[in-house]
């Protein structure tokens, strides 16, 4: 076997292992890591600009890092933390953070239900109904008074948003803003 074939087999093995990892974590989480669209990220940033400048921003289920990177650039003096429990997207974001030197951004390979939100000024997320349902109580118990949650697409079932923005896209995507 020549070097070319060996390298090809190695790369295919890595690729298939990565796909398998994403599929297994998708089954475990109940949803695959999906990036927010540019239009939605832009609107979420506009909403954040209307608020007091946050010191601590947390991205729950940071996936491929789209929201984390956008908020890190938009708020360079803030500490931005992304939590992701799917290994391949987490590894991808850590590599991008290293390559592009985002100094105010940190990613953790961790289940966000097991972390503290007590220092968060702003929480951003693009999750799914089950994830949001699990966060209802966590937000109520841990977020400090005045903390804001901006959620792409999925609402909290037990709290009324102070603002809802409907995006002019094919799905009429809603962004929900909550104050705690």
C-alpha positions as CSV (number, residue, x, y, z in Angstrom):
1,X,0.0,0.0,0.0
2,X,1.4,3.4,-0.9
3,X,1.5,6.5,1.1
4,X,-1.4,8.1,-0.8
5,X,-3.8,5.2,-0.1
6,X,-2.7,5.1,3.6
7,X,-3.4,8.8,4.0
8,X,-6.7,8.4,2.2
9,X,-7.8,5.6,4.5
10,X,-6.7,7.6,7.5
11,X,-8.6,10.7,6.5
12,X,-11.8,8.7,5.6
13,X,-11.6,7.0,9.0
14,X,-11.3,10.4,10.8
15,X,-14.2,11.7,8.6
16,X,-16.5,8.7,9.4
17,X,-15.6,8.9,13.1
18,X,-16.6,12.6,13.1
19,X,-19.9,11.9,11.4
20,X,-20.6,9.0,13.8
21,X,-19.8,11.3,16.8
22,X,-22.2,14.0,15.5
23,X,-25.0,11.4,14.8
24,X,-24.6,9.8,18.3
25,X,-24.7,13.2,20.0
26,X,-27.7,14.2,17.9
27,X,-29.5,11.1,19.1
28,X,-28.5,11.8,22.7
29,X,-29.4,15.5,22.6
30,X,-32.5,15.2,20.5
31,X,-31.3,17.8,18.1
32,X,-28.3,18.3,15.8
33,X,-26.0,21.3,16.1
34,X,-27.5,23.9,13.7
35,X,-26.0,27.3,13.1
36,X,-28.1,30.5,13.3
37,X,-28.5,32.2,10.0
38,X,-26.7,35.5,9.3
39,X,-30.0,37.4,9.3
40,X,-31.0,36.0,12.7
41,X,-27.6,36.6,14.2
42,X,-27.7,40.2,13.0
43,X,-31.1,40.7,14.6
44,X,-30.0,39.0,17.9
45,X,-27.1,41.4,18.0
46,X,-29.4,44.4,17.3
47,X,-31.5,43.3,20.3
48,X,-28.4,43.0,22.5
49,X,-27.3,46.5,21.4
50,X,-30.5,47.9,22.8
51,X,-29.6,46.6,26.3
52,X,-27.1,47.7,28.8
53,X,-23.6,46.6,27.7
54,X,-23.1,43.0,29.1
55,X,-20.0,41.9,31.0
56,X,-20.7,38.2,30.8
57,X,-22.4,36.6,27.8
58,X,-23.2,32.9,27.8
59,X,-24.1,30.9,24.7
60,X,-26.0,27.7,25.7
61,X,-25.5,24.9,23.1
62,X,-22.9,26.9,21.2
63,X,-22.7,24.3,18.4
64,X,-20.5,25.5,15.6
65,X,-19.9,28.8,17.4
66,X,-21.8,31.2,15.1
67,X,-23.5,33.1,18.0
68,X,-20.4,33.0,20.3
69,X,-18.1,34.4,17.6
70,X,-20.6,37.1,16.6
71,X,-21.1,38.2,20.2
72,X,-17.4,38.1,20.9
73,X,-16.7,40.5,18.0
74,X,-19.7,42.7,18.9
75,X,-18.8,43.0,22.6
76,X,-15.0,42.9,22.8
77,X,-14.9,44.0,26.4
78,X,-17.3,41.2,27.5
79,X,-16.4,37.7,28.5
80,X,-18.2,35.3,26.2
81,X,-18.5,31.7,27.0
82,X,-20.0,28.9,24.8
83,X,-21.1,25.6,26.2
84,X,-21.4,22.6,23.8
85,X,-21.7,18.9,24.6
86,X,-21.2,17.6,21.0
87,X,-17.5,17.0,20.6
88,X,-16.9,17.7,16.9
89,X,-18.6,21.2,16.9
90,X,-16.8,21.9,20.2
91,X,-13.5,20.9,18.7
92,X,-14.2,23.0,15.6
93,X,-14.9,26.1,17.6
94,X,-11.8,25.7,19.8
95,X,-9.7,25.5,16.6
96,X,-11.3,28.6,15.1
97,X,-10.9,30.5,18.4
98,X,-7.2,29.6,18.4
99,X,-6.7,30.5,14.7
100,X,-8.5,33.8,14.8
101,X,-7.3,34.7,18.4
102,X,-10.6,35.6,20.1
103,X,-9.2,36.7,23.4
104,X,-12.6,37.3,25.1
105,X,-14.1,34.0,24.1
106,X,-13.9,30.6,25.8
107,X,-15.6,27.3,24.9
108,X,-16.3,24.4,27.2
109,X,-17.2,20.9,26.3
110,X,-19.9,20.6,28.9
111,X,-23.6,20.1,29.4
112,X,-25.0,23.6,30.1
113,X,-27.6,22.2,32.5
114,X,-24.7,21.5,34.9
115,X,-23.1,24.9,34.9
116,X,-23.9,28.1,36.9
117,X,-25.6,31.0,35.2
118,X,-25.3,33.3,38.2
119,X,-22.7,35.7,36.6
120,X,-24.5,35.9,33.2
121,X,-25.7,39.3,32.1
122,X,-26.9,38.0,28.7
123,X,-27.7,34.4,27.7
124,X,-28.1,33.6,24.0
125,X,-29.4,30.3,22.6
126,X,-30.7,28.4,19.7
127,X,-31.9,25.2,21.2
128,X,-35.2,23.2,20.9
129,X,-38.4,23.0,22.8
130,X,-37.2,20.3,25.2
131,X,-34.0,22.2,26.0
132,X,-35.9,25.4,26.6
133,X,-38.4,23.6,28.9
134,X,-35.5,22.3,31.0
135,X,-34.1,25.8,31.2
136,X,-37.2,27.4,32.6
137,X,-36.5,26.6,36.3
138,X,-32.7,27.0,35.9
139,X,-33.1,30.5,34.5
140,X,-35.5,31.5,37.4
141,X,-33.2,30.1,40.0
142,X,-29.8,31.2,38.8
143,X,-30.1,34.3,36.6
144,X,-29.5,37.5,38.5
145,X,-32.1,40.3,38.4
146,X,-32.0,42.1,35.1
147,X,-30.3,39.3,33.2
148,X,-31.5,38.9,29.7
149,X,-32.1,35.8,27.6
150,X,-32.3,36.1,23.8
151,X,-33.6,32.9,22.2
152,X,-33.7,32.0,18.5
153,X,-36.9,30.3,17.4
154,X,-37.9,28.6,20.7
155,X,-39.8,30.2,23.5
156,X,-39.7,29.6,27.3
157,X,-43.0,28.0,28.2
158,X,-43.3,29.5,31.6
159,X,-42.3,33.1,31.1
160,X,-43.6,35.9,28.9
161,X,-41.0,37.6,26.7
162,X,-40.7,41.4,26.9
163,X,-40.1,41.5,23.2
164,X,-40.6,39.2,20.2
165,X,-39.1,40.0,16.8
166,X,-40.3,38.2,13.7
167,X,-37.7,37.8,11.0
168,X,-38.8,38.3,7.4
169,X,-37.6,34.8,6.3
170,X,-39.3,31.8,4.8
171,X,-40.1,30.4,8.3
172,X,-41.1,33.8,9.9
173,X,-38.6,32.9,12.6
174,X,-39.2,34.5,16.0
175,X,-36.6,35.8,18.4
176,X,-37.7,35.9,22.0
177,X,-36.3,38.3,24.6
178,X,-36.7,37.7,28.4
179,X,-35.8,39.7,31.4
180,X,-35.2,38.0,34.7
